[in-house]
Amino acid sequence: MKKKASLIISVYKKIRELELILNALRIQTFKGFEVLIADDGSGDELSKFILDFKKTSDLDITHVFQDDSGFRKNKILNKAIRNSNYDYLIFIDGDCIPHSDFVRQHLLHRKTNTVLSGRRVNLSKSLSDQISVDRVINKDYEKIRLKHVLDSWRKNDRTTYIEEGLLIKNKILRKLFSKKEIHIVGCNFSLDKQLIEKINGFDENYVGPGYGEDSDIELRLRRAGAGLKSVRNLAVIFHIHHSITKPSSKNAYYYKTALESDRYICSNGLRNLKQ
């Protein structure tokens, strides 16, 4: 099957989560995509896991990595973009398991000069701990049962945004869950490669979590004239529980300066324009 997309996964050391994601990608309803693992310095253990996984997998996997010098997600995402082979890019995070129809839905709703933006289900710790490779392969992970949700709430270990886990193909029904405002979520969006090249990719001046891979990208894409289209309840993804990451205060300040400007091309991105 002719490949049509490059799916980029940003990762850092979460081998269990990556194994679940890669197995979810093996059972996708659409097979015509490559996988780029954008590794922000995880080290030898993850590299060995990827090599071993590739030996028994039919996925087209490329491991793109850099040294561990702190949180530099935007830098490794840019490197993955430069190493991608296809003209459509889908982005997910290394703690988010895609529904088996995830890739097909992104490609099915692809639109010129438009960013497709999905949401995510935030799984509780108890539900996250129950997911195994077998439960991914048999698609059991896609079925969030009321009993599981009620149990997690009783334990004050809550699964949130449960409605985002519903795959709704009927347009009329989907409108019942629609929201007026559409924003990019860094763990679930897609676009033509030429569109992200137009804004010079991710801004590598953002180091540390927060703003860079979603808010800043959205700001600059909108300024560049891109439209946003929701794929809520179509491109479904399940976020595995982890402790909350504190946003970088430096990123917040840098984003404030970006808001005050009118630029859409960053100077330190796919290409370093300062040189």
N, C-alpha and C positions, 0 to 999 in steps of 0.2 A: 504494500500500500504506500502510495506517495505521501511523504511527510509534509505537513502543513504548518507546524508550529513548534516553537521551542518553549518548553516549560522550565522555569527557573525556580529552584528551591534554595532559599537562604538558610544555612545551617550553622550551628556551633555546638559541637560535642554531643548532641542528643541522638545517640545511636539507636536506641529503642524506637524513638519517634520516627526517625528516618526509615527504619525497617518497615514500620507500619505504613508510612506514606508510599514507599516504593512498591509495596505489595498492593496498595490501593491503585497505583498507576498501572500495575500489571493487569488489572481486571477492568480497565476502562473500556467503555463501549466503543470508543474511537481509538484506534491504535496509531494513527499517523502523526506522531510527535517524537521529538527528542527530549531528553531530560538533562539539564545542566545543574549539578549540585554546586552551589556557590558557598564555599566553605571559608568562614572567617577565622581560619587558624586553629582548627580542632586538633590537629596532630596525627600521629601515626595510627592510633587505634581506629579512628574513623576512616582513614585511608585504607587500612587493611580490610575493614568491613566492606567498603565500596568495591574493592578488588574482588573479594570473595563473592559478593552478591552478583557482580557482573558475570561471573563464571556460570551461574545457573539461571540467569535471567535473559529474556528476549528483549528487554528494554535497551534502547540506545542511550547509554549514560556517559556523560563527560564530567569528570571531577575537576572543578576549577577551584584553586585554593590560594591562600596567601599566608604569610607568617602571622602569628598571634601577637598583635601590638595594640590590644584594646579593641573596643567595639568599633569596627569599620565596615558595617554592613553595606553602606552605599558604595564603597570602593570595590568590594567583591561582586556586588550586583553589576557594576559597570564592566568589570572584567568578564563576567558571564555573558553579558550582552555582546561584547566584542567577540566572544567565542561561539556565539549562536549561529546556526546555519540557515535559519528560516526567517521569513519576513513578518511573522506574527509571534508575539511574546506573551506568555501567561506567567504570572508571578504568584507563588505561594510561599509560606514560611515553613520552617522545619519542625513546627509543632502543630501543623494543621493537616488533617487527613481528608483528601477530597472524596466526594461521592463518586461512584463508579461512572456516572454520566457527566462528570465535571468538565472534562476537556471538550467533549462533544458540544456541550451547551455554550461554552465560550466561543467555539468556532462557528456554531450555528447562528449566533447572534452578532457575529463580527460586522462592523460597520466602518466605512471610511471616515478618517479624521475623528474617531470616537473612542473613548475609553470605556470598556465594560467594567462595571464595579459590582462585586457581590458582597455578601456579609458572611457571618460565621456563627455557628452555635458554640457557646462557651460551655464545654463539658465540665461537670463537677470532678473533683479528685477521685471520688469513688467510681464514677463511670469511666473516667480516663484509665484508671488502674485495671479495669475489667477488659479493656480492649487488647486482643491478642492477634497474632498473624492469622490464625485460623478464623477468627471472627471477622477479620478484614476480607479474607479470601472468599468466605461464604456470604459476605455482605451483611452480616448481622450488625455491624457497627452503624449501618445506615438507619437502623430501626431504633429510635429512642422510645422506649415503652413507658407508659404512664406510671407503672409501678416503680421503675428506676428513678424517675423524676421525683415522685412523692417520697421515696426513701431518702434521696439526697437532700430534699428540703427538710425532712424531719431531723436529719443529722446536721442541719445548718451548713451543708456542703452542696451548694446549689448549682444546678445547671441553668444557665440563663440564655435568653434569646432562642428558646426552643423552637419558635415558629420559623426560624431561619433554616431549620433542618427539613422542612417540608418541600418536596419537589413538586411544584405545581406548574403543569404545562398549559392548562387552560387560562387564557388571557383574562377572562372575566373574573375567575376565582382569584387570580394573582393580584388583581387590582384591590381586592379586599385587604391585602397585606402591604400594599404599596405605601411608600412614604414620599412626600413631595420633594424633600431635599436628597440629593445624591452626592455622596462623598467617596473618595477613594480610600479603601482599606488595604494597607500594604500586603496583606496575606491573601488577597483574592481580587486581582484585577488583570486585565489584558488589553493589548493595543497593538497597532501596527508598529513594527520596529522603526520605520522612518519617522513616526510621530515622537518617539522618545529620543531619537537622534536629533530631531529638530530643536529640542530644548537642551541638548548636550547631556542627556542622561541624568543620573542621580547626582546631587551635589555632594561631593566628598568632603566639603567643609563641615558637614554634620558628622560628628563622632560621638558615640554614645546613643542610647535609645531615645526615641521621641522625635516627631515632626518630619525628619528627613525623607523617609521612604513613603510617606503618604501625604501629609499636609503640604509639604513643600512641592512635591511632584504635582499634586492637584493644582496648587496655585499657579505654577508655571505652565502647565498644560492648558489650563483655562485661558491664561493670558496669550498663549500661542494660538488660540482659536479652536481648541479641541472641544468636542461635546462629551458629555457623560451620559451613559445609558446603564440603567440598573439591570442586573441579572440575579436579583434576589429571588429565591425560591426556584432558581434554575441551575445556577452554578453553586452547588451546595458544598460547604466545607465544615469540618468539625475540629474545633480548637481544643487541644489537649491541655489539661490544667497544669499550671505552674505558678510559682510565686510571682507577685506583681513586680514588674520592673519599674524602677523610678526613672522618669524622664530626666535627661540632662538639662541643667539650667543654662549651660552654654548654648545648647541647641535652641532653647526657648528665646534667648537673646538674639541669636543669629536669624531665627525665623521672623522675629519682630522687624529686623532690618530689611528682610526680604519683602515683608508686607509693605514697608514704607517706600520701596522702590517700585519701578514698573517693568523690571526685567523679566524675561522668561528663559533666557539662555544663561546657565550658570558658567562661571569661569573655570571651575575645577570639577570637571565631570568626565564624560567619555574621552574628551580631549582637554588638555590643560591649556587654556587660552591666555594664561598669564605669561607664558613664555614668548 
